[in-house]
Amino acid sequence: MLKAVTIVSLNMDPVTKTPFIILKEIEGNQSLPIWIGLLEATAIASEIEGVKFSRPMTHDLLKNFMDKTDIKVNKIEICDLRDNTYYALIHLTTRGKPAAIDSRPSDAIALALRTKAPIFVSDDVLKKSKQIEAAREGVAVDESEQGKRWQDILEKLKPEDFGKYKV
């Protein structure tokens, strides 16, 4: 199932100095941070702020091309998360037929802003993202009794415990 999301902020990670965008469910509380490139962040920010350049930037050029060739963007879908990399699809209609094109989420979002297309995230991506965030924060991802026991054991380990046990 897909969840409609909206852009709530575009930020700069203070540690890595890398831009990231935060998407939030329209009818829910979960948010999704996606780290993006500087050029894509500029493309997203310029559209959000309504900044117009004297010459079309790449995403503007793509939109102009699509307008002239009667290609319509129906929606953007953040469809997968593998090895800390997000994947997206641009769902469109061309010559009356539906099609989907693989894309980086940042490019898909920049295009969605220009075409006023809705942005969606799959439940699977939200679930995987939640698990990754929980792992970063040291929260048990495996909610089974065995998973909770292992989490408890790992949390109680002290540096001096290492080397004490034989494998």
Buried (B, 14 or more C-beta within 10 A) or exposed (E): EBBBBEBEEBBEEEEEEBBBBBBBBEEEEBBBBBBBEEBBBBBBBBBBEEEEEEEEBEBBEBBEEBEEEEBEBBBBBBBBBEEEEBBBBBBBEEEEEEEBBEBBBBBBBBBBBBBEBBBBBBEEBBEBBBBEBBEEEEEBEEEEEEEEEEBEEEEEEEEEEEEEEEE
